[in-house]
Amino acid sequence: MTKEKIAKKKESKEKGITFQCKFCEKFKALEEMILLTRFSPPLVACRACEKRMS
């Protein structure tokens, strides 16, 4: 593994659970994510993308 990958793993462990937004494709903390139930099946998106969609 490269030093960069090891650093990213350490950061993700410190931040806790993260999810990838289906719209902006960024990894965000669980607290920043929202379940969009208006889609079938429901999608997980960040608050910023949810606001842009409204």
N, C-alpha and C positions, 0 to 999 in steps of 0.2 A: 504494500500500500504506500501511496505517496503521503508526504507530510500534510498536504492539503486535505486529502480524504480523511486522515486521522483527526485533523482539526475540526472538520465538519461534523464528524461523529461525536466528538466531545461537546461541541456546541449544541447539537440536537439533544444529547442526554441532559444537558443543563437546562434547556428550555422546556423539556417535558414532551408531551405528545404534540405532534405536528401533523397537519393535513395539507394536501396540495389542492389549491383552488382549481376547479375545472375550467375557469374562464381566464384568469390571468396567469395560471400555472405556477404561482409562487407558493412556497411552503410557509404556512403561518401557524401560530400557536392555536391550540384548541379553543381558547377564549375568544379568538377573533373570527371563528367560523360559525356559519349559520346553515341550517338545513333548509333548503328550498323545496317545499312540498308542492309548489304549483307545477312542478315537472313530474313526469312519471317515467321512470323511477325517480324518487327525490335525489337531488344533487347537493353536494357540500360545496359552499362558496364562501369567500371571505366577505366581511361586512362592506368593504369598499366596492366590490363588484355588485353586491346586492343593491346598494344605493344607486349605482349607475344604471341598473336594470329597471328600477322603479320609475 
